[in-house]
Amino acid sequence: MEGRNEYLPAYYRLAEDIREKIESGELKPGDAIPPANRLAEVYGVSLMTVRQGLTILVRMGYLKSVQGKGTFVTAPSAGTLILPFSDKHLLGQDKEVKVKLLNLEIPAADEIVADRLAIKKGTKVIKVKRLLYADEGPVAVDFRFLPYIKGMPLLEKEIAYAAFPEVIAQYREIFLVQSSLEIYACTIRCEEAELLEVEEGHPALCLEQLIRLKDGRPVGWSRMMARGDRLTLKATSRTG
């Protein structure tokens, strides 16, 4: 996990490292994952951290646990497409992704935010505004919202640069969340036009991500407005 952002939870870094090995073909369907004590030694983490990371991959469908035998890489259906939703994947793996934190505030939730987070209008929320850009210039403006918890520290580096589910998991001190993504065509609003260096009304893609606890309760919502001429959406199937 060397070179990864150290402010991300260790179990997420472990899970992401193993996931990348699976998607690259280094680990193939049917391959056994090393025992937890071996992984703990290799990654320099606790057994609990290893179990948390493996559980994430089991629930994502990358691994399966067989009682008495171990944990194995699954053989997925060729009809299943995987769309990674991270800054790096959206802007393109071959591009240098840069993120600028534009604003971090604690406003009262308006009607839209309150509806998405299933809270009362006027409830305090954390609002994060980010600008994503690559070599050719600005690509997207991203807004992140999560319920404000009094007394919880706001770490700007984590909130601005980590993947949203990871931000939620660490801020709320919860183990695993569920994420859904909605993509639709839209036009650039006046608020984002100057930042994205286009005219108001320019064609764009909107990506809304809703983060839920396992019981269905929403704990985070984000809305990204991206220039369609600079955004890359690439889904792949994982086959044996």
C-alpha positions, 0 to 999 in steps of 0.5 A, spaced: 500 500 500 506 504 499 504 511 496 497 511 497 494 516 501 495 515 508 489 519 511 484 513 508 482 508 513 487 502 513 482 497 511 480 501 505 487 501 502 488 494 503 481 492 500 483 497 494 490 494 493 487 487 493 481 489 488 486 492 483 490 485 483 484 482 481 482 487 476 489 487 473 489 479 473 494 478 478 489 474 482 484 470 478 478 467 479 479 461 484 485 463 487 485 463 494 487 469 498 493 468 503 490 467 510 488 473 515 495 473 519 499 473 513 496 479 510 496 482 517 504 481 516 504 483 509 500 490 510 503 491 517 495 492 520 491 488 525 487 482 524 481 486 525 483 491 519 484 485 515 477 482 516 474 489 515 478 489 508 476 482 506 469 483 508 468 489 503 471 485 497 466 479 499 460 484 499 462 487 493 462 480 489 470 480 488 471 475 494 467 469 497 469 465 503 468 458 504 468 455 511 473 451 513 477 452 506 479 460 506 477 466 501 477 465 494 477 470 488 470 469 485 468 468 477 463 474 475 458 474 470 461 477 463 455 481 463 456 484 470 460 491 468 464 495 473 464 502 473 469 505 478 467 512 481 473 515 483 476 522 481 482 518 478 477 513 474 473 519 472 478 523 469 482 518 466 487 513 468 492 516 464 491 523 466 494 527 472 488 528 477 488 535 481 483 537 486 482 544 489 478 545 495 473 551 494 469 551 500 467 547 506 462 550 510 456 548 515 449 551 512 442 549 513 440 544 509 435 546 503 429 542 501 433 538 496 439 536 500 434 535 506 430 530 501 436 526 499 439 525 506 432 524 509 433 530 514 429 536 516 430 542 512 434 547 516 438 541 519 446 543 519 450 539 514 457 539 512 457 542 505 464 541 501 465 544 494 471 541 490 474 543 483 476 537 479 481 538 473 486 535 469 492 537 464 487 540 459 483 544 464 477 544 469 473 538 468 468 538 474 465 541 480 463 537 485 458 538 491 458 533 497 453 533 503 453 529 509 449 531 516 453 535 521 455 531 527 457 536 533 464 535 536 467 531 530 473 534 527 473 536 520 479 534 516 479 538 510 484 533 507 480 527 508 474 530 505 477 534 499 481 528 496 478 521 499 473 517 495 466 519 498 464 513 501 471 513 505 470 520 507 463 517 510 466 511 513 471 515 517 467 521 519 461 517 521 466 511 524 462 506 521 465 500 517 461 499 511 456 503 507 452 502 500 453 507 494 448 508 488 450 512 482 445 516 478 448 519 471 444 524 467 445 529 462 444 536 464 447 543 462 452 547 466 449 552 471 451 560 472 454 558 478 459 552 475 460 556 468 466 560 470 469 555 474 469 550 468 471 555 463 464 554 459 458 558 457 452 557 462 447 552 458 453 548 456 452 540 455 454 537 461 453 530 465 451 530 472 453 524 477 449 524 483 452 519 489 448 517 495 451 513 500 447 509 505 448 505 511 446 497 511 439 499 513 438 504 508 439 510 512 442 515 507 449 518 510 451 522 504 450 525 498 454 528 492 452 532 486 458 532 480 457 537 474 462 535 469 464 537 462 462 532 457 468 533 453 472 532 458 469 526 462 471 519 461 466 514 464 469 507 463 466 500 465 469 493 464 467 486 465 471 482 470 472 475 466 476 469 468 
